[in-house]
Amino acid sequence: MLSFFVKRPVTTIMFVLFWVVLGLYSLPKMNIERTPPMDLPLVTATFVYPGAAPAEMESQVIEKAEDAINEISVPSPPIIIAPKSVVLSWPNLTWA
């Protein structure tokens, strides 16, 4: 294949020009967004402890969950909601 292009320089130039013209023709038709849509990183942790009192949830579940979440170096404390026997936690993650 290399010998084909070396022996026929006009064909080689036409081949390259074809791709250059095709690229220049296609360039203005490309859809480029300045701010593309993206999903923010979100993690939800749900802990269910049936029959537990709020004080038990605080000491046995919430504190351990906060410590584990803080180990992954989140920039701010997680949002934690603790209705009856359930703990919902949303760590505030950011893009690296």
C-alpha positions as CSV (number, residue, x, y, z in Angstrom):
1,M,0.0,0.0,0.0
2,L,2.9,2.4,0.8
3,S,4.4,1.7,-2.6
4,F,1.1,2.7,-4.3
5,F,1.1,6.1,-2.7
6,V,4.9,6.6,-3.3
7,K,4.5,5.7,-7.1
8,R,1.4,7.9,-7.5
9,P,2.0,11.3,-5.9
10,V,-1.0,13.0,-7.6
11,T,-3.3,10.3,-6.4
12,T,-1.9,10.7,-2.9
13,I,-2.4,14.5,-2.9
14,M,-6.0,14.1,-4.2
15,F,-6.7,11.5,-1.5
16,V,-5.4,13.8,1.2
17,L,-7.3,16.9,-0.2
18,F,-10.5,14.8,-0.3
19,W,-10.3,14.2,3.4
20,V,-9.3,17.8,4.2
21,V,-12.2,19.2,2.2
22,L,-14.6,16.7,3.8
23,G,-13.4,17.8,7.3
24,L,-13.7,21.5,6.5
25,Y,-17.2,20.9,5.1
26,S,-18.3,18.9,8.2
27,L,-16.7,21.3,10.8
28,P,-19.5,24.0,10.9
29,K,-22.2,21.3,11.0
30,M,-20.8,19.8,14.2
31,N,-23.0,20.2,17.3
32,I,-20.8,21.6,20.0
33,E,-22.3,22.7,23.3
34,R,-20.5,25.1,25.6
35,T,-22.2,23.7,28.7
36,P,-23.2,20.1,28.1
37,P,-25.7,18.5,30.4
38,M,-24.1,16.3,33.0
39,D,-25.2,14.4,36.0
40,L,-23.9,15.4,39.4
41,P,-22.5,12.7,41.6
42,L,-25.1,11.7,44.1
43,V,-25.0,8.8,46.6
44,T,-27.9,7.9,48.8
45,A,-27.4,5.7,51.9
46,T,-30.5,4.2,53.6
47,F,-30.3,2.4,56.9
48,V,-33.3,0.6,58.3
49,Y,-33.3,-0.4,62.0
50,P,-36.9,-1.7,62.8
51,G,-38.2,-0.8,66.3
52,A,-35.2,1.5,67.2
53,A,-35.8,4.7,69.2
54,P,-34.3,8.0,67.8
55,A,-31.6,7.9,70.5
56,E,-30.5,4.4,69.4
57,M,-30.5,5.5,65.8
58,E,-28.3,8.4,66.7
59,S,-25.7,6.4,68.6
60,Q,-25.7,3.1,66.7
61,V,-26.3,4.1,63.1
62,I,-26.0,7.8,62.4
63,E,-22.6,8.3,64.1
64,K,-21.1,5.3,62.4
65,A,-22.5,6.3,59.0
66,E,-21.1,9.8,59.4
67,D,-17.7,8.5,60.3
68,A,-17.7,6.1,57.3
69,I,-18.9,8.9,54.9
70,N,-16.3,11.4,56.2
71,E,-13.5,8.8,55.5
72,I,-14.1,9.3,51.8
73,S,-13.2,13.0,52.2
74,V,-16.4,14.8,51.3
75,P,-16.1,18.6,51.3
76,S,-19.0,19.2,53.7
77,P,-21.0,17.2,56.2
78,P,-23.7,14.9,54.8
79,I,-27.4,15.6,54.9
80,I,-29.0,13.1,57.3
81,I,-32.7,12.6,57.9
82,A,-33.8,10.1,60.6
83,P,-37.5,9.5,60.7
84,K,-38.9,6.5,62.6
85,S,-36.4,3.6,62.5
86,V,-34.8,4.8,59.2
87,V,-31.8,6.9,58.4
88,L,-31.4,8.6,55.0
89,S,-28.0,10.1,54.2
90,W,-26.9,12.2,51.2
91,P,-23.1,13.0,51.2
92,N,-22.3,16.3,49.4
93,L,-19.9,15.1,46.6
94,T,-18.2,17.3,44.1
95,W,-16.4,16.7,40.8
96,A,-12.7,16.1,41.2
